[in-house]
Amino acid sequence: MRFEVSKVLDAIEARLTTDPALARAVVDLSEIVRYADLDGGRPASMLRLGLVIDALGRHVSEENVPVYAVVPRGLLSDADLTSNERMVVRRWADDGVVEVVPQLDDRVLEVAELLGLPVLTRTRAEQFRDRRPWVEEPGRLLAAVPGAGGPVLVARIGRGEVPAVAEPSPMGAKLLARVWSCPEANCNAYGSGGDPDSPFADMRKTTAPVAQPPPSLRSGAPTCPRHGTRLRDAGPRPAVEVLSVRIDGVVRQRFVVSTDKPVVVGRAPEGGGVMLGQWLTDDARKWISRGHVRLALNGGELTAQDVSTNGTGIRPGGSVDDDDRITLNRDETRILAANDVVELYAGVNVGRAKLWATGGVTQPSSVMAEAPTMAIRKFER
């Protein structure tokens, strides 16, 4: 059973991010783990985060939806979690896939406001109104509650839609336009370090500048939310474009292209990239090359370069008329207009994330597939 729980936690980890470009919602992990009514289990369980992530995926009809989890430091020693769960949370913190703060305060709300994201919470909305008036906006506060087919999200105020593309607040846009540096040597979010005493120090990942989380604002100054130290402005942040892979009408994955990191999309790109093979039909798998198209961002322009055997299609403005389709041959490059869609094979498309308002999934894949108890599995039938 312990091995099965570890596999579920690994699956959950793949849906966690502090990258402002990818996160779809914000959660307080210390709150989520105590939703005992979702599974009828012990007082605190990390598996409940998986149930809430699944509920978000169903709510937006999209696969692989990532969340931004804020973790108060006290949770790392919470006796209601198992020793394995506490170790996993610490590893997540060291890897930068969750954000650890000394005290929660308003950090969840601050992140949500800066990034324009909804908060998944059951906390009484009245507690937020005076401090954050935006919580009155439809879809900004959503609560995970038990449902017939598993947990569902319901609106705390107004209606419950989640915007297809998050829009940072004006202050958030200003903060996200810069790279920030933390004077603390062990800061993995705004520096090159991590906890030097961590057992995972040798495996540490450092947050890339382009994916830095938003700073906290204290007395108007950008501040490291983990260390409470004032951040230094280290220059402009590389521009990014958020793209989606859409296969047969279903958004399978979002990814980021930045000015310093082109991305290759294909069946199974070498050396990283976006791998499509698991979602392709046999015919599409035969046609699409291991590395098929290279997407890059230069001078504010998004380009597609064919690196395949069979060529890459461009559909200007997303046109479905084959007469409008433009074919790129090997090494040919084209600047993509705002609504252009890249076609690797019929029904296999890549475009800017904002092009598709719905993910098109009727039942997204669950992170809970390996859950070890019937109390959890009942939600996945």
C-alpha positions in Angstrom: 0.0 0.0 0.0 2.9 2.4 0.8 4.2 1.9 -2.7 0.8 2.7 -4.2 0.5 5.9 -2.1 3.9 6.9 -3.3 2.9 6.4 -6.9 -0.2 8.6 -6.4 1.9 11.3 -4.8 4.3 11.2 -7.8 1.3 11.6 -10.1 0.1 14.6 -8.0 3.6 16.1 -8.1 3.4 16.2 -11.9 0.3 18.6 -11.5 2.0 21.0 -9.2 3.7 24.2 -10.4 4.7 27.7 -9.2 5.2 28.8 -12.8 2.8 31.8 -13.3 2.3 30.9 -17.0 1.0 27.4 -16.3 -0.9 27.4 -13.0 -4.7 27.2 -13.2 -5.7 27.7 -9.6 -4.2 28.4 -6.2 -4.7 26.2 -3.0 -3.7 26.2 0.6 -2.3 22.7 1.0 -2.8 22.8 4.8 -6.5 23.3 4.2 -7.0 20.8 1.4 -5.4 17.9 3.3 -8.1 18.2 6.0 -11.1 17.7 3.8 -12.0 14.4 5.5 -15.4 14.3 4.0 -13.9 13.7 0.6 -12.8 10.2 1.5 -14.0 9.5 5.0 -10.4 8.9 6.1 -7.9 10.1 8.7 -7.7 13.8 9.8 -5.1 14.8 7.3 -4.1 13.1 4.0 -2.0 14.3 1.0 -4.2 12.2 -1.3 -7.0 14.7 -0.9 -4.9 17.1 -3.0 -5.2 14.6 -5.8 -9.0 14.5 -5.4 -9.2 18.3 -5.6 -6.9 18.4 -8.7 -9.1 15.9 -10.4 -12.2 18.0 -9.5 -10.5 21.0 -11.2 -9.7 19.0 -14.3 -13.4 18.0 -14.6 -14.5 21.5 -13.9 -12.4 23.0 -16.8 -12.7 19.8 -19.0 -9.0 19.6 -19.5 -6.2 17.1 -19.0 -3.1 17.7 -16.9 -4.3 20.8 -15.2 -1.6 22.2 -12.8 -2.2 24.0 -9.5 -0.2 26.4 -7.4 0.1 25.1 -3.9 1.1 27.3 -1.0 2.4 25.4 2.1 2.7 27.0 5.5 5.9 25.7 7.1 4.1 24.1 10.0 2.7 21.5 7.6 6.2 20.0 7.1 6.0 18.8 10.7 2.3 18.1 11.0 1.8 14.9 13.0 -1.5 14.2 11.3 0.5 13.5 8.1 2.5 10.3 7.8 6.3 10.6 7.9 6.4 9.7 4.2 3.9 12.5 3.4 6.0 15.0 5.4 9.1 13.9 3.5 7.3 14.3 0.2 6.1 17.8 1.0 9.7 18.8 1.9 10.9 17.3 -1.4 8.3 19.3 -3.3 9.4 22.4 -1.5 13.1 21.8 -2.3 12.2 21.2 -6.0 10.1 24.4 -6.1 6.9 22.8 -7.2 5.2 24.2 -4.1 5.8 27.4 -2.3 6.6 27.2 1.4 5.9 30.3 3.6 6.6 30.8 7.3 2.9 31.7 7.9 0.1 31.6 5.5 -1.3 35.1 6.1 -2.8 36.4 2.8 -0.3 34.6 0.5 -2.8 32.4 -1.2 -5.0 35.4 -2.0 -2.0 37.5 -3.0 -0.9 34.9 -5.5 -4.4 34.6 -6.9 -4.8 38.3 -7.2 -1.4 38.9 -8.9 -1.9 36.0 -11.4 -5.6 36.3 -11.9 -6.3 32.8 -10.7 -9.2 31.3 -8.8 -8.7 30.0 -5.2 -9.9 26.5 -4.3 -11.1 27.0 -0.8 -13.9 26.4 1.6 -13.0 29.3 3.9 -15.9 31.7 4.4 -15.9 34.3 1.7 -16.9 37.0 4.2 -13.4 36.7 5.7 -11.9 37.8 2.3 -14.2 40.6 1.2 -12.6 43.4 3.2 -9.0 42.5 2.3 -9.5 41.4 -1.3 -12.6 42.9 -3.0 -11.9 40.9 -6.2 -13.2 37.8 -4.4 -16.7 39.1 -5.4 -15.9 38.4 -9.0 -17.6 35.2 -10.5 -15.5 32.1 -10.3 -12.7 33.5 -8.1 -13.6 31.4 -5.1 -14.4 27.7 -5.7 -14.9 25.0 -3.1 -14.3 21.3 -3.5 -17.3 19.3 -2.1 -18.3 15.6 -2.3 -20.3 14.7 -5.4 -21.8 11.6 -6.9 -19.0 11.0 -9.3 -16.2 12.4 -7.1 -15.5 15.8 -5.6 -16.9 18.7 -7.6 -16.1 22.5 -7.5 -18.9 24.9 -6.6 -18.8 28.6 -6.5 -18.5 30.4 -3.2 -19.8 33.6 -4.7 -21.5 34.1 -8.1 -21.1 31.6 -10.8 -18.4 29.0 -11.1 -16.5 29.4 -14.3 -12.7 29.3 -14.4 -11.2 31.6 -17.0 -9.6 29.7 -19.9 -6.5 32.0 -19.7 -5.5 33.7 -16.5 -4.8 37.4 -16.8 -2.4 38.9 -14.2 -3.4 42.1 -12.4 -1.6 45.3 -13.4 0.7 44.9 -10.4 1.2 41.2 -11.2 2.1 42.1 -14.8 4.8 44.5 -13.5 6.3 42.0 -11.1 6.3 39.2 -13.7 8.1 41.4 -16.2 11.2 41.3 -14.1 13.6 38.7 -12.8 14.1 38.8 -9.0 17.1 37.8 -6.9 17.0 36.7 -3.2 20.0 37.5 -1.1 19.5 34.2 0.8 22.0 31.7 -0.6 19.6 28.8 -0.2 16.6 30.3 -2.1 15.5 28.0 -4.9 12.8 30.3 -6.2 14.7 33.5 -6.6 18.3 32.2 -6.5 20.5 29.2 -7.2 20.2 27.3 -4.0 17.9 25.2 -1.8 17.9 23.9 1.7 21.6 22.8 2.2 20.6 20.3 4.9 17.9 18.6 2.8 18.4 14.9 2.0 17.4 15.8 -1.5 20.2 18.4 -1.9 22.0 16.4 -4.6 18.7 16.1 -6.7 17.8 19.8 -6.2 16.1 21.7 -9.0 16.3 25.5 -9.2 13.4 27.6 -10.6 14.3 29.1 -13.9 14.1 32.9 -14.1 11.3 32.7 -16.7 9.2 30.5 -14.3 9.8 32.4 -11.1 6.7 32.7 -8.8 5.4 36.2 -8.1 7.1 38.0 -5.3 5.2 38.9 -2.2 4.6 42.6 -1.6 5.4 43.9 1.9 5.1 47.6 2.4 5.0 47.9 -1.4 8.4 46.2 -1.8 8.9 42.9 -3.7 9.8 40.3 -1.0 10.8 36.6 -0.9 7.7 34.9 0.5 9.8 32.1 2.0 12.6 34.1 3.6 11.0 37.5 4.1 13.9 39.3 2.6 13.7 42.1 0.1 14.3 41.0 -3.5 16.7 42.6 -5.9 15.7 43.5 -9.5 17.9 41.3 -11.7 16.7 42.6 -15.0 13.9 41.9 -17.5 12.2 38.5 -17.5 12.3 36.7 -20.9 9.0 36.9 -22.7 6.8 33.8 -22.9 4.0 32.3 -24.9 1.7 29.7 -23.4 0.7 27.1 -26.0 -1.6 24.1 -26.0 -1.6 20.8 -27.7 -5.1 19.9 -28.9 -5.7 16.5 -30.4 -9.1 15.6 -31.9 -10.7 18.5 -30.1 -9.1 17.7 -26.7 -6.5 19.9 -25.0 -4.0 17.5 -23.7 -1.2 19.7 -22.4 -0.1 23.3 -22.0 3.5 24.3 -22.3 5.6 27.5 -22.3 7.9 28.8 -25.0 10.2 31.6 -23.9 12.8 33.7 -25.6 15.6 31.7 -24.0 14.0 28.2 -24.4 12.6 27.0 -27.7 10.5 23.8 -27.5 10.3 20.9 -29.9 7.0 19.1 -30.2 6.7 15.6 -31.7 6.1 12.0 -31.2 9.0 11.6 -28.7 11.5 14.5 -29.0 15.1 13.7 -28.0 16.5 15.7 -25.1 13.1 16.8 -23.8 10.3 18.7 -25.4 6.6 18.0 -25.7 5.9 14.3 -26.3 2.6 13.4 -28.1 3.0 9.7 -28.6 0.8 8.6 -25.8 -2.2 10.4 -27.3 -1.7 9.5 -31.0 -3.5 7.0 -33.2 -1.4 4.4 -35.0 -1.6 6.4 -38.3 -0.7 9.7 -36.6 2.2 8.0 -34.8 3.6 6.8 -38.1 3.3 10.2 -39.7 4.5 12.5 -36.9 8.3 12.5 -36.5 10.0 12.1 -33.1 10.8 15.7 -33.2 8.4 17.4 -35.6 8.2 21.2 -35.2 10.4 23.6 -33.3 8.6 26.6 -31.7 10.6 29.6 -30.7 10.0 33.2 -29.5 12.3 35.9 -30.8 11.8 39.6 -30.7 8.2 39.1 -29.5 7.4 36.9 -32.6 6.4 33.2 -32.2 7.8 31.1 -35.0 7.3 27.5 -36.1 10.1 25.6 -37.9 9.6 22.2 -39.5 12.1 19.7 -38.4 10.2 16.6 -39.5 10.2 14.1 -42.3 6.7 14.7 -43.6 6.2 18.5 -43.2 4.2 20.7 -40.9 0.9 22.5 -41.7 0.0 26.0 -40.8 -3.7 27.0 -40.7 -3.9 30.8 -40.8 -6.4 32.1 -38.4 -7.3 28.5 -37.4 -9.0 28.0 -40.8 -10.4 24.5 -41.4 -10.4 25.1 -45.2 -7.7 22.9 -46.7 -7.2 25.5 -49.5 -5.9 27.9 -46.8 -3.4 25.4 -45.3 0.3 26.3 -45.8 2.9 23.5 -45.7 6.3 24.0 -44.2 9.0 21.6 -45.5 12.2 20.6 -43.7 13.9 23.6 -42.0 11.3 26.1 -43.3 10.2 28.7 -40.7 7.1 30.8 -40.4 6.0 33.6 -38.0 2.7 32.6 -36.4 0.0 35.3 -36.2 -2.1 35.4 -33.1 -4.8 32.9 -34.2 -2.6 30.6 -36.4 -2.7 26.9 -35.7 0.2 24.5 -36.3 -1.0 21.1 -37.7 1.3 18.1 -37.3 -1.4 15.7 -38.6 -5.1 15.8 -39.1 -6.6 16.7 -35.7 -3.2 17.1 -34.0 -2.8 20.9 -33.5 -0.7 23.3 -31.5 -1.7 26.9 -30.9 -1.7 29.7 -28.3 -3.6 28.5 -25.2 -6.2 31.4 -25.5 -7.5 30.0 -28.8 -9.5 27.2 -27.1 -12.0 28.2 -24.4 -12.7 24.6 -23.4 -10.4 21.6 -23.0 -13.0 19.3 -24.6 -12.5 16.4 -22.2 -15.5 14.6 -20.9 -13.5 12.6 -18.2 -9.9 13.8 -17.7 -7.4 11.2 -16.6 -7.1 10.9 -12.9 -4.1 11.3 -10.7 -5.8 8.9 -8.3 -5.6 5.8 -10.5 -3.3 4.1 -8.1 -5.1 5.0 -5.0 -4.9 2.2 -2.4 -8.2 2.2 -0.7 -11.8 1.7 -1.7 -12.7 5.0 0.0 -10.5 6.8 -2.6 -11.2 4.5 -5.6 -14.9 4.9 -5.4 -14.5 8.4 -6.8 -12.8 7.1 -9.9 -15.5 4.7 -11.1 
